[in-house]
Amino acid sequence: MKFISVTKSGRTLLLTAVLSLGVISCGGDDNPNNGGGNNNNSGDNNNSGNNTAVVDPSTVVKSTFTDGRDGKEYKTVRIGSQTWMAENLNYQTDSSWCYDDADSNCVKYGRLYDWETATTVCPNEWVLPDSADWELLLAAAGGNEATGRLRARSGWGNKDNGTDDYGFSALPGGLRTYNGIFTNADCKDNCYGCCTGTWWTATAISVTAAYSHSGGMTNKTHGKMYGFSVRCVKNHYHWDGTGIDPSTVVKGAFTDDRDGQTYKTVKIGGQTWMAENLNKETENSWCYENSPDSCAKYGRLYDWNAAKTACPRGWHLPDNETWNRLVKTVGSYPTIKLKSTENWKRDSYGNSGNGKDSYGFSALPGGQRNSIGGFLSVSWYGTWWTSTIQQDGRAYDRTIYSDHDAVTSSIMDKIFGYSVRCVQD
């Protein structure tokens, strides 16, 4: 658990982010170089809060993908709702290595990457999986039984070979330590745990450390200078089983007859929302930093009185309870599901702030205009007015941050400039 202190217009909010992690096991309990690795809970937390059913191996879909950057072809496998590369990545970049500096090991095991490189090395439309992606894979492959079911049938030594039920074909690519030593790829017969496979996740826990997946169903942290393998996952939302099924969402479009602007729309459960921030010019509305490009990207910022009447005919500014219903409808991890897949700022540890946009809501971090006319926090958070007011005349807003998984609510003076999302009458 980490605590994040966030300042918004002079108010400090103490936010709690809980990292729920699952781990792929590859051999015995490895301890790279007896330094830089930290074991967290094992076993009990592997599928915490995950309702994913175990996937029948007969439903797996196998295919291939060609990386357009260098022409290399990779096997792929769809396991439940996720599509993974079924081979370790072997794209040559700076800060990547072949095990023992041997080209033949790159062909066999793929390359080893430091964390910073790993976060950007996957090809277009593929990403480095975060801890939640790995957790979902493990649950789909049988939880504590996932170790052998995901491991390749050969290459681990006769004590550690798996059954490879899903065609994931996890291999023991070893690792490169922070001081340049290659280790843990020496698989021998009759030796349990003599070699390991370790894969980076996109989840960082500090400026210098991030989570990896390897060894004995435990969660591990390592310094970002280590060299580990990379498995890329297709960049689309993987439903976690909570909230409404994303396949039931109805997407459409609406044209505002006042100015001819067309907005994407999305019906989530019983609510139909605009899937873009409103961009209707009114009195007491502004583009961020007075830039028309910002209006085109993020929509306009409105004071509350302007926001109350800005929505087109047939639409209205949602009240606080309407937002509550939306958050409840999408289930666990609401901000990940509601945020757009781009434009959100990384946190101080290097974690991406982007969402999965599972329902097509595409929440954007449009920032705000404060009470003295200053613009701040674009790409850091998005804040939207609600129609709900307090007895003292102030109004409720809803905010989504780049690094916090809650749609927060606060009460603000009506002169602030926030984004507007309209909901259909």
C-alpha positions, -999 to +999 in steps of 0.1 A: +000+000+000+012+035-008-001+068+004-001+097-020-006+133-009-022+153-037-028+191-036-057+204-056-063+242-055-048+245-020-066+214-006-046+184+003-062+150-001-046+118+014-052+091-011-046+054-007-035+032-036-035-006-030-015-027-054-032-061-059-006-084-074-005-118-090+027-136-100+038-162-125+060-189-111+089-201-131+109-226-112+119-225-076+122-195-053+149-175-071+170-149-054+189-130-081+224-122-068+210-123-032+204-086-035+178-062-050+149-087-048+122-084-022+096-111-017+061-100-007+031-122+001+030-156-016-001-177-023-028-159-005-029-128-026-025-144-060-061-140-070-074-115-044-105-098-056-103-115-090-135-133-102-120-146-134-130-182-141-103-208-151-101-209-189-106-242-207-074-248-226-094-260-256-108-225-261-073-209-265-068-192-298-033-194-313-020-171-340+011-151-351+021-115-352+048-098-372+067-068-356+068-042-383+099-026-368+123-055-377+101-081-394+103-107-366+074-130-362+060-140-328+035-167-318+005-153-299-021-169-277-055-157-266-063-170-231-097-159-220-100-121-227-062-115-230-040-119-260-003-124-251+028-129-271+037-166-267+074-159-269+098-135-251+104-102-270+136-101-291+136-065-303+171-050-301+174-016-284+198+002-261+199-012-226+189-047-238+211-078-239+214-114-250+221-137-221+259-142-218+261-117-248+254-147-271+231-141-301+219-177-299+204-170-265+184-140-279+170-164-305+161-190-279+150-168-249+145-133-263+164-103-250+168-090-214+158-054-208+161-029-180+128-015-167+128+019-184+134+002-218+109-025-211+081+000-205+084+014-241+098-016-261+066-034-271+054-029-306+024-008-317-009-020-302+010-041-276+021-030-241+042-042-212+016-059-189+010-044-155+005-064-123-032-065-129-027-081-163-005-108-148-030-114-121-058-120-146-036-144-166-028-164-134-064-166-124-074-177-160-047-204-159-058-219-126-043-197-098-018-218-078-018-244-106-008-217-132+030-223-127+032-256-145+004-249-169+021-218-183+056-231-184+071-247-216+073-285-218+111-284-222+140-262-215+136-262-177+154-294-168+134-326-162+123-315-127+109-281-137+093-286-172+057-277-174+026-289-193+022-257-214-016-262-214-023-228-229+006-224-253+021-196-233+055-214-234+072-196-205+110-200-208+138-196-183+156-167-198+176-160-167+185-124-159+212-097-159+221-083-125+225-045-119+263-050-122+262-068-155+264-105-144+242-130-162+227-158-141+199-183-136+195-196-171+216-228-164+189-255-164+200-289-153+183-323-150+175-335-115+179-300-101+147-282-090+148-244-093+182-242-109+170-217-135+143-190-136+123-168-160+116-133-148+094-108-166+091-071-160+057-056-152+047-020-159+041-014-122+067+006-105+068+011-067+095+038-064+118+059-085+143+030-086+123-002-082+095-020-100+076-053-098+086-084-117+071-118-119+091-149-111+098-176-086+076-196-063+043-177-068+057-147-049+056-110-057+090-095-062+105-060-065+138-053-082+160-024-091+151-010-125+187-016-137+182-054-137+178-071-171+147-092-173+126-108-201+095-091-216+062-105-226+039-081-244+001-082-241-024-068-266-035-033-256-072-037-251-093-038-220-095-072-202-128-074-182-122-083-146-157-097-141-169-068-119-194-042-132-213-044-164-199-064-193-182-040-217-196-059-246-230-045-237-220-009-242-237+009-271-216+035-288-230+063-310-227+099-320-246+132-315-244+165-333-250+197-314-273+217-337-261+249-320-226+248-335-225+216-356-200+199-334-203+161-333-196+142-300-191+105-294-217+090-271-217+058-250-246+040-232-233+023-201-260+004-183-291+027-183-271+059-188-261+075-221-232+099-217-212+121-241-179+103-245-161+136-249-158+168-229-182+195-240-167+221-262-195+246-267-183+282-264-203+302-238-198+331-215-175+322-186-159+293-204-123+290-214-097+269-233-069+257-211-042+284-212-065+301-238-053+277-265-078+266-291-058+234-295-066+226-258-103+231-265-101+207-294-083+181-273-099+185-238-131+205-244-137+238-226-135+247-189-167+262-174-176+280-142-206+262-125-233+287-137-222+283-173-219+245-169-254+243-156-269+255-189-242+245-214-255+211-224-275+209-256-312+202-258-320+167-247-289+166-225-281+179-190-254+184-165-254+152-143-259+154-106-237+137-081-259+107-078-257+101-116-219+100-113-223+076-083-244+052-105-218+053-133-190+044-108-211+016-094-220+003-128-184-002-140-173-020-108-138-024-094-110-001-105-133+025-119-107+051-130-087+025-150-119+016-168-131+051-174-098+069-183-086+073-219-057+052-231-035+083-236-027+118-224-025+110-187+007+119-168+030+092-154+034+093-116+066+101-098+076+064-099+072+061-136+039+043-137+016+051-166-014+071-157-033+060-187-065+039-184-079+009-203-110+029-215-130-003-212-164+013-217-155+040-242-161+068-217-126+082-225-121+105-195-095+131-202-072+151-178-083+186-188-070+203-157-088+234-143-090+271-142-086+283-106-104+311-088-078+338-098-078+328-135-047+305-135-046+272-154-031+241-139-028+204-138-037+194-174-026+157-179-025+153-141-063+152-134-097+158-149-125+175-129-161+177-140-189+198-125-221+182-112-254+199-108-256+192-071-251+222-048-246+227-011-267+249+012-238+274+013-241+278-025-210+258-035-212+228-058-200+193-060-174+182-086-160+148-096-123+142-101-102+115-116-064+116-110-036+100-130-024+079-101-054+071-078-082+046-084-112+065-071-136+090-087-134+115-059-159+141-049-154+176-034-173+208-028-159+239-046-168+276-052-187+280-084-161+303-100-137+275-107-134+263-143-139+226-148-148+202-176-184+192-184-198+158-194-234+158-204-258+129-199-289+123-219-323+133-205 
